Amino acid sequence: MILKPILVGALLASTTIAPALAQENTDITVVLSEELDLVDPCMATRSNIGRVVLQNISETLTELDVRGDEGLKPRLATSWEDKGDGTWQFKLREGVKFSDGSDFDANDVKHSFDRVFSDQITCESKRYFADTALTINVVDGFTIDVKAEPAQPILPLLMSLVTIVPSETPMEFVRDPIGTGPYSMTEWTAGQQIVLTRRDDYWGEQPEVSKATYLFRSEPAVRAGMVAAGEADIAPQITQEVADNKATDFSYLNSETVYLRIDSQDAPTDDIRVRQALNAAIEREAFIGTVLPEGTELAVAMVPPTTLGWNADLTPHAYDPDRARELLAEAQADGVDTSLPIEIIARTENFPNVTEVAEAITQMLTDVGFNATLRMVEVAEHEQYYSKPYPESEGTRLVLAQHDNSRGDPAFSMFFKYASEGTQSGVNDPKVDDLIARASAATGDERAALWSEVFAYVHDEIVADVLLFHMVGLSRVSERLDFTPTIATNQQLQLSEISFK
């Protein structure tokens, strides 16, 4: 009789203490599909790097709100004003420190932009500025003027692409990124894990996540299983085959477009009939609901349908293998060597089931008469073929890639994908260059109309590439977390947006 009350009391005590202890466990584990080859902040617009670095370690001047309706929000800049003649003035946040303890000021902003545009380093974020030349003038310690030539009406939005680093950062890729974000990188064991630890001296509101450990597993079932077993908390990329738990699995439009980049300067793809045949050879619908999730949409542009200037009159190229064979025969009769090798270069773990998609496309091209082969490569090697200067080859290469544009304006895609000087362009067409330049400088309805014209010309008139899919993302999130993936989740994963139930 004496033991029973004591035992009951002990049990009651354990039930009240256990949840409190669980709530104190604010470390999380994120399991990613591919390793990081770089952690430099100026590469954070590349999705596999951005998921770790962007707004966690390194911050930008502005930030686009994808969870609410705030639009463009202040981050390291508190306000901005159009001063005319292509110049915007930005007021900077005071009292901010970098993770190494140094103070943030206007000189750091100037150096960060100088570094992005330097010829000494190849920064990913540079590509989004098209042919815009920026001049940064330090007005005072917390004011900068940014002059864009030609004038750039969406310059404040473009500021959301450049991460800010200390002025002492060298003009080379760094392994120990220093930023103003709420976390610092405390471990990077290549091929094994990355650890971010919450900073006590962060200028903003303290996030709930105290530490994040990033692991890398290539198999989607393994990633999903780790979350189910409590070995991980978030798997940002899983497949529909393993997304079988309504309580933990989320489907969302992820703003990614999958496509095959054609180099129209190479033979045989310098002939439009060959480019048309590539498009006609692929049965796009066959992928949806099989190796790609239901809800995946057929692409007619490099950007998702939520983008300014979307052209609703465009339709996907029809699957017509007989027509593809006829086009190749016509080209061959006119002296085009259609037997030249066409090598597809695809990035392992770029998206779920990428290998199956690439293999099927290669087979479809082979079936209509292309001399097509496939090579799967890791992210670092893929970059060698994805960005200029492109390696020479006998015949040509088609680069299977995935492009993100969650910011709502084609300026973040069209120049570097299609302009003659674009770093990932296979096009050299004066009309494309002119249209992109005029659209980039326009505002309002004129801007939307010009971008719509660009989409139509690229898709119908020059058949610039093989547009495939607007993608749907699937993520698994532990039930102990309060977090819902968004359109931006494939490109960034802000730890400050995660809380605990």
C-alpha positions as CSV (number, residue, x, y, z in Angstrom):
1,M,0.0,0.0,0.0
2,I,2.9,2.3,0.7
3,L,4.7,1.5,-2.6
4,K,1.7,2.1,-4.9
5,P,1.4,5.9,-4.3
6,I,5.2,6.3,-4.6
7,L,5.1,4.4,-8.0
8,V,2.2,6.4,-9.3
9,G,3.9,9.6,-8.3
10,A,7.0,8.6,-10.1
11,L,5.1,7.8,-13.2
12,L,3.3,11.1,-13.1
13,A,6.6,12.9,-12.7
14,S,8.0,11.1,-15.7
15,T,5.1,12.1,-17.9
16,T,5.4,15.7,-17.1
17,I,9.2,15.8,-17.4
18,A,9.6,13.8,-20.6
19,P,7.8,16.4,-22.9
20,A,9.9,19.1,-21.4
21,L,13.1,17.2,-22.1
22,A,12.0,16.4,-25.6
23,Q,11.3,20.1,-26.2
24,E,14.8,20.9,-25.2
25,N,16.1,18.7,-28.0
26,T,16.3,21.5,-30.6
27,D,19.0,20.0,-32.7
28,I,17.9,18.6,-36.0
29,T,19.3,16.4,-38.8
30,V,18.7,17.1,-42.5
31,V,19.4,14.3,-45.0
32,L,20.2,15.6,-48.5
33,S,20.4,13.7,-51.8
34,E,23.8,15.0,-52.9
35,E,27.0,16.2,-51.2
36,L,28.3,19.7,-51.4
37,D,31.4,20.3,-53.5
38,L,31.6,23.9,-52.4
39,V,30.3,26.0,-49.5
40,D,31.3,29.4,-50.7
41,P,28.5,31.9,-50.2
42,C,28.7,33.3,-53.7
43,M,27.6,29.9,-55.0
44,A,24.4,29.8,-52.8
45,T,22.1,30.3,-55.8
46,R,23.0,26.7,-56.8
47,S,20.3,24.6,-55.1
48,N,22.5,22.0,-53.4
49,I,24.6,24.7,-51.8
50,G,21.7,27.1,-51.2
51,R,19.8,24.6,-49.0
52,V,22.7,24.8,-46.5
53,V,24.2,28.3,-46.9
54,L,21.5,30.7,-48.1
55,Q,20.1,32.9,-45.2
56,N,21.5,30.3,-42.7
57,I,25.2,31.2,-42.9
58,S,25.1,34.1,-45.3
59,E,22.4,36.7,-45.8
60,T,21.4,39.0,-48.7
61,L,20.4,42.7,-48.7
62,T,16.8,41.8,-49.6
63,E,14.6,38.7,-49.4
64,L,11.5,37.6,-51.3
65,D,8.8,36.4,-49.0
66,V,7.6,33.0,-50.3
67,R,5.5,32.1,-47.3
68,G,3.3,35.1,-47.0
69,D,2.3,38.2,-48.9
70,E,5.0,40.6,-47.9
71,G,6.7,40.6,-51.3
72,L,10.3,41.9,-51.2
73,K,11.4,42.2,-47.5
74,P,14.4,43.9,-45.9
75,R,17.3,41.7,-44.7
76,L,20.7,43.4,-44.4
77,A,19.2,46.4,-46.1
78,T,16.5,48.2,-44.2
79,S,15.2,50.3,-47.1
80,W,15.9,51.3,-50.7
81,E,15.0,54.1,-53.0
82,D,15.1,54.7,-56.8
83,K,17.3,57.8,-57.2
84,G,16.8,57.8,-61.0
85,D,19.3,57.3,-63.9
86,G,19.7,53.6,-63.0
87,T,20.8,54.3,-59.4
88,W,19.2,52.8,-56.3
89,Q,20.2,53.8,-52.8
90,F,20.2,51.2,-50.0
91,K,20.2,51.9,-46.3
92,L,22.0,49.1,-44.4
93,R,21.2,47.5,-41.1
94,E,23.4,48.7,-38.2
95,G,24.6,46.6,-35.2
96,V,25.2,43.5,-37.3
97,K,28.2,41.2,-36.8
98,F,29.7,38.5,-38.9
99,S,30.3,35.1,-37.4
100,D,34.0,35.9,-36.9
101,G,33.0,38.8,-34.7
102,S,33.8,41.6,-37.2
103,D,31.3,44.4,-37.8
104,F,29.1,44.6,-40.9
105,D,29.2,47.9,-42.9
106,A,29.0,49.2,-46.5
107,N,32.5,48.2,-47.4
108,D,31.6,44.6,-46.9
109,V,28.7,45.0,-49.3
110,K,30.9,46.7,-51.9
111,H,33.5,43.9,-51.6
112,S,30.8,41.2,-51.9
113,F,29.6,42.6,-55.2
114,D,33.2,43.2,-56.4
115,R,33.9,39.5,-55.6
116,V,30.8,38.2,-57.4
117,F,31.7,40.1,-60.6
118,S,35.5,39.5,-60.4
119,D,37.2,37.6,-63.2
120,Q,39.3,35.8,-60.5
121,I,36.4,33.7,-59.3
122,T,33.4,32.1,-61.0
123,C,30.4,32.9,-58.8
124,E,27.0,31.4,-59.6
125,S,25.0,34.5,-58.6
126,K,26.8,36.6,-61.3
127,R,24.8,34.8,-64.0
128,Y,21.5,36.4,-62.9
129,F,22.6,39.9,-63.6
130,A,22.7,39.3,-67.4
131,D,24.7,42.1,-69.1
132,T,24.1,44.5,-66.3
133,A,27.2,46.3,-65.1
134,L,27.0,47.5,-61.5
135,T,28.9,50.3,-59.9
136,I,28.8,50.3,-56.1
137,N,29.5,53.7,-54.3
138,V,29.9,53.8,-50.5
139,V,28.1,56.9,-49.4
140,D,28.8,56.3,-45.7
141,G,29.2,53.4,-43.3
142,F,25.6,52.2,-43.8
143,T,24.5,53.7,-47.1
144,I,25.4,52.5,-50.6
145,D,24.4,53.7,-54.1
146,V,24.2,51.0,-56.7
147,K,24.2,52.2,-60.3
148,A,23.1,49.7,-63.0
149,E,24.0,50.1,-66.6
150,P,21.7,49.6,-68.4
151,A,19.1,50.7,-65.8
152,Q,17.6,47.7,-64.0
153,P,14.0,48.3,-62.7
154,I,14.0,45.2,-60.5
155,L,17.4,45.8,-59.0
156,P,16.2,45.5,-55.3
157,L,14.9,42.0,-56.2
158,L,18.2,41.1,-57.8
159,M,19.9,42.1,-54.5
160,S,18.2,38.9,-53.0
161,L,20.8,36.8,-55.0
162,V,24.1,38.2,-53.6
163,T,25.2,36.9,-50.2
164,I,27.3,39.3,-48.2
165,V,30.8,38.4,-47.0
166,P,33.4,40.3,-45.0
167,S,35.7,42.7,-46.9
168,E,38.7,40.5,-46.0
169,T,37.3,37.5,-48.0
170,P,39.8,36.5,-50.7
171,M,39.0,36.4,-54.4
172,E,38.9,32.6,-54.3
173,F,36.5,29.9,-53.1
174,V,36.6,29.6,-49.3
175,R,36.0,26.5,-47.2
176,D,35.1,28.4,-44.0
177,P,32.3,30.7,-45.0
178,I,31.9,33.8,-42.8
179,G,28.4,35.4,-42.8
180,T,25.9,37.5,-40.9
181,G,23.3,34.7,-40.7
182,P,21.9,33.1,-37.6
183,Y,24.3,30.1,-37.9
184,S,27.9,29.4,-38.4
185,M,29.5,26.4,-40.0
186,T,31.3,24.5,-37.2
187,E,32.1,21.3,-39.2
188,W,32.5,20.2,-42.8
189,T,33.7,16.7,-43.2
190,A,33.7,16.2,-46.9
191,G,31.5,13.3,-48.0
192,Q,30.1,12.8,-44.5
193,Q,28.4,15.8,-42.8
194,I,28.1,19.5,-42.4
195,V,27.2,21.0,-39.0
196,L,25.7,24.5,-38.5
197,T,25.5,25.9,-35.0
198,R,23.2,28.7,-33.9
199,R,25.0,32.0,-33.1
200,D,24.3,33.7,-29.8
201,D,25.3,37.1,-31.3
202,Y,23.0,37.1,-34.3
203,W,21.4,40.5,-34.9
204,G,17.9,39.2,-35.5
205,E,15.4,37.0,-33.7
206,Q,16.9,33.8,-32.4
207,P,15.7,30.7,-34.3
208,E,14.4,27.7,-32.4
209,V,16.8,25.2,-34.1
210,S,20.0,25.2,-32.1
211,K,22.1,23.0,-34.4
212,A,21.6,21.4,-37.8
213,T,23.6,18.4,-39.0
214,Y,23.4,17.7,-42.7
215,L,24.0,14.1,-43.9
216,F,24.1,12.8,-47.5
217,R,22.3,9.7,-48.8
218,S,21.7,9.1,-52.5
219,E,18.7,6.7,-52.1
220,P,15.3,8.3,-51.6
221,A,14.0,5.3,-49.6
222,V,17.0,5.6,-47.3
223,R,16.3,9.3,-46.7
224,A,12.6,8.7,-46.1
225,G,13.4,5.8,-43.8
226,M,15.8,7.8,-41.7
227,V,13.1,10.4,-41.0
228,A,10.6,7.6,-40.2
229,A,13.1,6.0,-37.8
230,G,13.9,9.2,-36.0
231,E,17.5,9.3,-37.4
232,A,16.7,12.5,-39.4
233,D,14.1,15.3,-39.2
234,I,13.9,16.5,-42.8
235,A,14.4,14.9,-46.1
236,P,13.8,17.7,-48.6
237,Q,13.8,15.4,-51.6
238,I,12.0,12.0,-51.7
239,T,10.1,10.2,-54.4
240,Q,6.4,9.4,-54.8
241,E,7.2,5.7,-54.4
242,V,8.2,6.3,-50.7
243,A,5.8,9.2,-49.9
244,D,3.3,7.0,-48.2
245,N,2.7,8.8,-44.9
246,K,0.2,11.7,-45.0
247,A,1.3,12.9,-41.6
248,T,4.9,13.5,-42.7
249,D,5.0,13.8,-46.5
250,F,4.4,17.0,-48.4
251,S,3.9,17.6,-52.1
252,Y,4.5,21.2,-53.5
253,L,5.2,23.1,-56.6
254,N,9.0,23.6,-56.4
255,S,9.6,26.2,-59.2
256,E,12.1,23.9,-60.9
257,T,12.1,23.3,-64.7
258,V,13.8,20.3,-66.2
259,Y,15.1,20.6,-69.7
260,L,17.8,19.5,-72.2
261,R,20.1,22.3,-73.1
262,I,20.9,22.2,-76.8
263,D,24.0,23.9,-78.2
264,S,22.8,25.3,-81.5
265,Q,26.4,26.1,-82.5
266,D,27.3,22.4,-82.8
267,A,26.5,19.9,-85.5
268,P,24.1,18.4,-86.0
269,T,22.0,20.5,-83.6
270,D,22.8,23.7,-85.6
271,D,20.0,22.6,-87.9
272,I,16.5,23.5,-86.7
273,R,15.1,20.3,-88.1
274,V,17.4,18.3,-85.8
275,R,16.2,20.4,-82.8
276,Q,12.6,19.8,-83.8
277,A,13.3,16.1,-84.1
278,L,14.8,16.0,-80.6
279,N,11.5,17.5,-79.2
280,A,9.3,15.2,-81.2
281,A,11.1,12.1,-80.1
282,I,10.3,12.4,-76.4
283,E,7.1,11.1,-75.0
284,R,6.8,13.6,-72.1
285,E,3.5,12.4,-70.8
286,A,4.9,8.9,-70.1
287,F,7.0,10.1,-67.3
288,I,4.2,11.7,-65.2
289,G,2.7,9.3,-62.7
290,T,5.5,6.8,-63.3
291,V,9.0,8.1,-62.5
292,L,7.8,11.6,-61.8
293,P,5.0,12.5,-59.4
294,E,1.4,13.3,-60.4
295,G,1.0,17.0,-60.7
296,T,4.2,17.4,-62.7
297,E,3.4,19.7,-65.6
298,L,4.7,19.7,-69.2
299,A,7.0,22.7,-69.7
300,V,6.8,25.3,-72.5
301,A,9.2,27.8,-70.9
302,M,12.3,27.9,-68.7
303,V,10.2,29.4,-65.8
304,P,7.0,28.1,-64.0
305,P,3.5,29.4,-64.9
306,T,3.6,31.8,-61.9
307,T,6.2,34.0,-63.6
308,L,5.6,37.5,-65.1
309,G,4.8,37.4,-68.8
310,W,3.7,33.8,-68.9
311,N,2.5,32.9,-72.4
312,A,-0.7,30.8,-72.1
313,D,-0.9,30.3,-75.9
314,L,2.2,28.0,-76.0
315,T,1.7,24.3,-76.1
316,P,4.3,21.5,-75.5
317,H,5.9,20.0,-78.5
318,A,3.9,16.9,-79.5
319,Y,5.3,13.4,-79.2
320,D,5.6,12.2,-82.8
321,P,8.4,9.7,-83.4
322,D,7.5,9.3,-87.1
323,R,7.8,13.0,-87.6
324,A,11.1,12.9,-85.8
325,R,12.4,10.3,-88.3
326,E,11.1,12.4,-91.2
327,L,12.9,15.5,-89.9
328,L,16.2,13.7,-89.5
329,A,15.8,12.2,-93.0
330,E,15.2,15.7,-94.5
331,A,18.2,17.1,-92.7
332,Q,20.4,14.2,-93.8
333,A,19.3,14.6,-97.5
334,D,20.5,18.2,-97.3
335,G,23.9,17.2,-96.1
336,V,23.5,17.3,-92.3
337,D,25.4,14.5,-90.7
338,T,22.7,13.1,-88.4
339,S,24.9,10.2,-87.4
340,L,27.2,12.4,-85.3
341,P,27.2,11.4,-81.6
342,I,24.9,13.1,-79.2
343,E,26.0,12.6,-75.6
344,I,23.5,13.4,-72.8
345,I,25.2,14.7,-69.6
346,A,23.0,14.3,-66.5
347,R,23.8,15.1,-62.9
348,T,23.3,12.3,-60.4
349,E,20.8,13.1,-57.6
350,N,19.8,16.3,-59.4
351,F,16.2,15.3,-58.8
352,P,14.4,12.1,-57.7
353,N,14.6,9.4,-60.4
354,V,16.9,11.5,-62.6
355,T,18.8,8.4,-63.8
356,E,15.6,6.7,-64.9
357,V,14.4,9.9,-66.7
358,A,17.8,10.3,-68.4
359,E,17.9,6.6,-69.5
360,A,14.4,6.7,-70.9
361,I,15.1,9.9,-72.9
362,T,18.3,8.4,-74.3
363,Q,16.4,5.4,-75.5
364,M,13.6,7.5,-77.1
365,L,16.2,9.4,-79.0
366,T,18.0,6.3,-80.1
367,D,14.6,4.8,-81.2
368,V,14.1,7.5,-83.8
369,G,17.6,7.3,-85.2
370,F,19.8,9.6,-83.1
371,N,23.3,8.3,-82.1
372,A,22.6,9.0,-78.5
373,T,24.5,8.0,-75.3
374,L,24.2,8.9,-71.7
375,R,26.8,9.8,-69.1
376,M,25.8,10.4,-65.4
377,V,28.2,12.7,-63.6
378,E,28.6,14.3,-60.1
379,V,27.7,17.9,-59.6
380,A,31.3,19.3,-60.0
381,E,31.8,17.6,-63.4
382,H,28.3,18.5,-64.5
383,E,29.2,22.2,-64.0
384,Q,32.0,21.8,-66.6
385,Y,29.5,21.0,-69.3
386,Y,26.7,23.3,-68.0
387,S,28.5,26.6,-68.0
388,K,30.8,28.3,-70.6
389,P,33.3,27.6,-71.9
390,Y,31.8,24.3,-73.1
391,P,34.3,21.5,-73.7
392,E,34.7,20.6,-77.4
393,S,33.2,17.3,-78.6
394,E,32.7,15.3,-81.7
395,G,29.0,15.9,-82.4
396,T,27.3,17.6,-79.5
397,R,26.2,17.3,-75.9
398,L,22.7,17.7,-74.5
399,V,22.9,18.8,-70.8
400,L,20.0,17.5,-68.7
401,A,19.5,20.1,-66.0
402,Q,17.0,21.6,-63.6
403,H,16.6,25.4,-63.3
404,D,14.9,27.2,-60.4
405,N,13.1,30.5,-60.6
406,S,10.9,31.2,-57.6
407,R,11.3,34.9,-57.8
408,G,8.6,35.6,-60.3
409,D,10.5,37.5,-63.0
410,P,12.1,36.0,-66.2
411,A,15.2,38.2,-65.7
412,F,16.4,35.6,-63.3
413,S,16.5,33.0,-66.1
414,M,16.3,34.3,-69.7
415,F,19.6,36.1,-70.2
416,F,22.0,33.5,-68.9
417,K,20.0,30.7,-70.5
418,Y,19.3,32.2,-73.9
419,A,21.3,35.4,-74.7
420,S,24.4,35.0,-76.9
421,E,26.6,36.0,-73.9
422,G,24.7,34.0,-71.4
423,T,26.9,31.7,-69.4
424,Q,24.6,28.7,-69.8
425,S,23.2,29.5,-73.2
426,G,23.3,27.4,-76.4
427,V,21.7,30.2,-78.4
428,N,23.3,32.9,-80.6
429,D,20.4,34.8,-82.1
430,P,20.4,38.7,-82.4
431,K,16.6,38.8,-82.1
432,V,16.7,36.9,-78.8
433,D,19.4,39.3,-77.5
434,D,17.3,42.3,-78.5
435,L,14.1,41.0,-77.0
436,I,15.8,40.1,-73.7
437,A,17.5,43.5,-73.5
438,R,14.2,45.3,-74.1
439,A,12.2,43.1,-71.7
440,S,14.8,43.5,-68.9
441,A,14.7,47.3,-69.2
442,A,10.9,47.6,-69.4
443,T,8.3,47.9,-66.6
444,G,4.7,47.1,-66.1
445,D,2.5,45.8,-68.9
446,E,5.3,46.4,-71.5
447,R,7.7,44.2,-69.5
448,A,5.1,41.4,-69.3
449,A,4.3,41.6,-73.0
450,L,8.0,41.5,-74.1
451,W,8.7,38.5,-71.9
452,S,5.7,36.7,-73.3
453,E,7.2,37.4,-76.8
454,V,10.5,36.0,-75.7
455,F,8.9,32.8,-74.5
456,A,7.1,32.3,-77.8
457,Y,10.1,33.1,-80.0
458,V,12.4,30.7,-78.1
459,H,9.9,27.9,-78.0
460,D,8.3,28.0,-81.4
461,E,10.6,29.9,-83.8
462,I,14.1,28.7,-82.9
463,V,13.3,25.7,-80.8
464,A,16.2,26.6,-78.5
465,D,16.1,23.5,-76.3
466,V,14.1,20.5,-75.2
467,L,11.8,21.8,-72.5
468,L,10.5,18.9,-70.4
469,F,8.8,19.4,-67.0
470,H,7.7,21.9,-64.4
471,M,8.5,19.8,-61.3
472,V,6.7,18.9,-58.1
473,G,8.7,18.4,-55.0
474,L,8.1,15.8,-52.3
475,S,9.6,16.1,-48.8
476,R,9.4,14.2,-45.6
477,V,9.3,16.1,-42.3
478,S,9.4,14.7,-38.8
479,E,6.1,15.0,-36.8
480,R,8.1,16.7,-34.1
481,L,8.7,19.7,-36.3
482,D,6.4,22.5,-37.3
483,F,7.5,23.1,-40.9
484,T,5.8,23.1,-44.3
485,P,7.9,23.0,-47.5
486,T,7.2,25.8,-50.1
487,I,8.1,26.7,-53.6
488,A,11.5,27.7,-52.4
489,T,12.4,24.5,-50.5
490,N,14.4,22.9,-53.3
491,Q,16.6,25.9,-53.5
492,Q,16.9,27.0,-49.9
493,L,16.0,25.6,-46.4
494,Q,15.9,28.4,-43.9
495,L,16.4,26.9,-40.4
496,S,14.8,30.0,-38.9
497,E,11.5,28.9,-40.5
498,I,11.5,25.6,-38.5
499,S,9.9,25.3,-35.1
500,F,9.0,22.4,-32.8
501,K,5.5,21.1,-31.9
